[in-house]
Amino acid sequence: MKSINPKEISTPELHGYLLGAIAPRPIAFASTVDRNGNVNLSPFSFFNVFGSNPPVLIFSPARRVRDNTTKHSLENVKEVAEVVINIVNYRMVEQMSLASTEYEKGVNEFIKSGFKEEKSLLVKPPRVKEAPVSFECKVLQILPIGENGGAANLVICEVIMIHLNENILDDNRKIDPFKLDGVARMGGDWYCRANGDALFEIPKPIRNKGIGVDVIPESIKNSMVLTGNNLGRLGNVESIPSDSDVSEYGKTPVIQELLQRFKNDYEGLEFHLHQMAQEKLLEGEVEEAWKILLQNQVR
């Protein structure tokens, strides 16, 4: 394990480690205006949501590492305390990247990147018509953290209007992550796309009180097959199947075949039971996985 003291390396090197490790990061595609009404559009990956009552988003137009200059977006929100934070999806990511070009002050990145301006309802900056979601915000506070290159400037925003493209909603009128097709920043020139096999579900522990990994029998915890993720899913159940349920499951043909084939090979039986249980876990069949894993416990 390599250990690094941030004070002992250069800011560019530290910047690279931070952006490479803290990823993926959502993108705030921020549209702002200056006091003269000139529009700016720029992406920031130092961004997230921090509350829902009131709804608060924070993004950071950090000071440039190479020359310690500030960005036009920061200057604009100081002059006009409003911003529209547009969410970026895959179909617009290349144009979004083009908008990150450091054009001269006064150049409209909407025009340069080919996006269409859509008039906002409550704030002066326009929103990106192509964006799947746009948040009209008022700026509550700008909090500078340092004065050197790379220093953060936290722009704390309250959402006062939300625009959703209805095409990203599911039948329950909730945002469907597959339809959203969001993208996020990685380190360097890398991005990631939140779609396809990259999306997966994990039941939230707040819905029940999981037994915990510490309760799992040692022979299962020390498995040569099961991963930490597998153990976490097993530990998220509220109770382990009863001996009678495990015994009843043991009567199924597939278990009977394994028991017969490995009746004189305990380790081989355990290995194959754990493999079978892992497959069930990947299918979301947690209770069945438990019944498979406990076959050796009730014999």
N, C-alpha and C positions, 0 to 999 in steps of 0.2 A: 504494500500500500504506500503510495507516494503522498507525503504530507507537505503542504505548502503554506507558508505564512504570507498572507496577501501583502504585507508591508515589505517583503523581501524580493518581490518580482515587479516588473514594470506594469504600468496600467494597461497597455495593449495586451500583454500576455495574460494578465488577470481577467481582462474583458473577454478574451477568447475562452478561457476556462469556464467562466460564468455562463456565457451564452451557449457553450457546447454542452454543459451539464444540466442547466436548468431549462429543459426542453421536453416536449414542445411548449411554445408560448403562444397564447392567442394574440391576434393582431387587432389593434385599434386603428382603423383607417379613418383618421381624424380630419374633418373639414372645418376650417376656421376662416374668419375674416379680420382684417385690420380696421383701424378707425376710418379709413377711406373706402371701405367696402371691397377691397381686393381680396380675392378668394385664394386659400391655400389648401392643398390636400396632400396628406402625408401619412405613411404607416408607422406605427410604433408597436414593438413587441414587448415593451415593458408595460404590461397592461393586464387588468383583470377586474372582476366584480367583487365588491367588498361589503355589500349589504343590500337588503331589499326593503327596509322600512326605516328611513327613506332609501330608495334605490340609488346606490352609489357605485360609480365606476372611477377607477384611477388609472391614468396613463402617465408615462414619464418621458418628455422630450429631454433626454439627458444632454449635458454639454458634450460637444464633440471631443472624442479622446485625442485626436491628432493635433488640434489647434485651440481647444478650449472655447470655441465659439458656441453661441446659442442658436437654436433652430427657429425658423419663421413661425412655426406653430406656437411655440412658447411666447414669442413676442406678440402674436396676435391675441392669444387668450388673456394676456395682460391688458391689451387695449380694449378688447370686446370679450367680456367674460361669458362666452357661449361657445359650444362646440357640438358637432354632430359626430358621433362615433359609429362608423359603418362597419359591419361584420363582413369579412372576406370569405368567399367560397372558391372552389377550385376553378370555376369557369372564368373568374376575373383575376386570378392570381398574377398572371404575367403583366397585365395592365397596372395592377397595384404596385408590382415591383418597379415598373417604369416610373410611377409617380414618386418613388423614393429618391429619384435623381435630384441632386442639389441644384435646382434651377435658381436663377437670380430672384431676389425679392420682387414681388409683383407679377411673376409668371404664374398663370393659372394652370395647375397640374391636372385639373379636369380636362382641359383642352389638350394638353400634352399627352395624357394617357388615354384619351378617347372616351372618358366616362361622361355621362349626361348628368347635368345638374337638375335636381328636383327641389322645388321651393319647400322649405320647412314651414311648419305651422306656427311654432312658438319662438323660434330663434332665427337669428340673421344668417348664419352659415347654411348653405344648401346641403342637401343630403345626396348620396350617390344613388341614382335611380336603379342601377344594376345590383345593388347590395341586397342580400336576402333579408337582412335586419338592419335597421338604423335607429340609433338612440339620440333624440334631441336632448341636450343637456345644458344646464347652467353651471358655470364654474363656481364652486363654493370657496375654494382656497387653492393657492399655489404655494407649495412648500418646497423651497430649495434646500438640498442636502449637500452642502459643500460648494466651493467656488472653483475647483480645478477641473481639468478635462476628465470626462467620465462621470461627473457628479450628477446625481438625479435631481429632477424638478418634478415633484409629485403634483399633478393637476387633478384635484379632487372634484368630481362632477356629480351632480344630482340629475338623474334621468327625469325629464318632465313630459316626454312623449316618446312612444315606441311605434315604429312602423315595421310590420311583418309582411313579407310576401306570402300570400296564402298557399302558394305551391309547396312550401316547406312544411306545412302542417299535416298531421295524420288525421285519421277519422275521428279522433277525440279532441281535435283542435289543439293538440300539443305539437311542439316542434319535433319533427322526425329527423334524427341525426343523419340518416342516410340521404334524405332529401335536402338537408342543409348542405351537406358535402363540404364541410368546413376545412380550412387549411390553417396551419400553424408554423411558426418559425422554429428552426433548429439552429445549430451553430453554423458559422460561415455562410455559404450560399445555399444551405440545405433547408428544405421545407418538408412538412409531412401532410398527408391528406387523410382526414378522418372519415374513412369510408371503407366499404368492403370488409375484408378480414381484419382490418385494423380496429374495427368496432366490436366490442364484446360487453356482455352484461355480468355484473356481480351483485347478488342480493345484498342490500344494505343491512348491516348489523343492527341498526336502530329499529328494524321491524321485529326483531326478536332478541333474546338474550342467549347468544351462542355459548356452548359448553366450554369452548376454548381448546387450544391445541394441547394444553397441559393435561387435559382429561383423556386424551387419545391414548390407547394402549401403546406401550413402548415398542412392541413388535411392528406396529403400524408407523409410529413416529420415526423409527429407524429404518424404514423401508429403503431398499435399493432402487425402487421404481418411483415412488411418489415424490413429488416436488414440494417445496414450501407452499406454492400456490394451492396444490392439492390438499395439503394439511389445513391451510386456512379455510378452504371451503368445507372440509369435514368438521372443523371446529365451529362453524357458523350455525350448526343445527342446535335446536333447543334440547333434544334428547336423543340418545342412542337407541336403535331398535331393540326390542325385547328379545330375550333368548328364544322364546317361542316363535317370534317372527323370523328370526335368523334360521332357526331349525326348519321351519316350513319352507323358507326360500331354498334351503339346502336340498330339498327334494326335487328341485327343477332339474331337467335332463342335463343342462350344461354344467351345473355344479356336480351332479352325480358322475358325469363323465370325467371331470377333473379329479374328483376324489378317488375314482377307481384307477385312473392312469398314474396318479402320483401317490398311491397308498403307501408306498415304501420310500417316498422321497419328500420329506417335509419341506425342505428348502425350495424344491422345484414347484411344489403345490403353492407355497406362499408367493413365490415370484409370479406365477401365472394368475393367482387370485388378485394380486396387486395390479397387474397389468389390466385385467378385466375391469377392476374397480376404477382405475384411472380413465379408461374409456367412458365409463358411465358418468364420471365427474365432468368430463369434457362435454357430455351430452346434457348436463344439468340434472342428471338422475342421482342426487346425493343420497337419498335414503337407500336406493338399491345398491349404491357403492358401499355403503356401510354394511349392508347385509352380506355382501360378497366378502368384505375384509374380515368380518367377524366369524367366518366359517371355521377358521382354525381355533377360535376362542371357545366355541361351544362343543367341540368334538370331544 
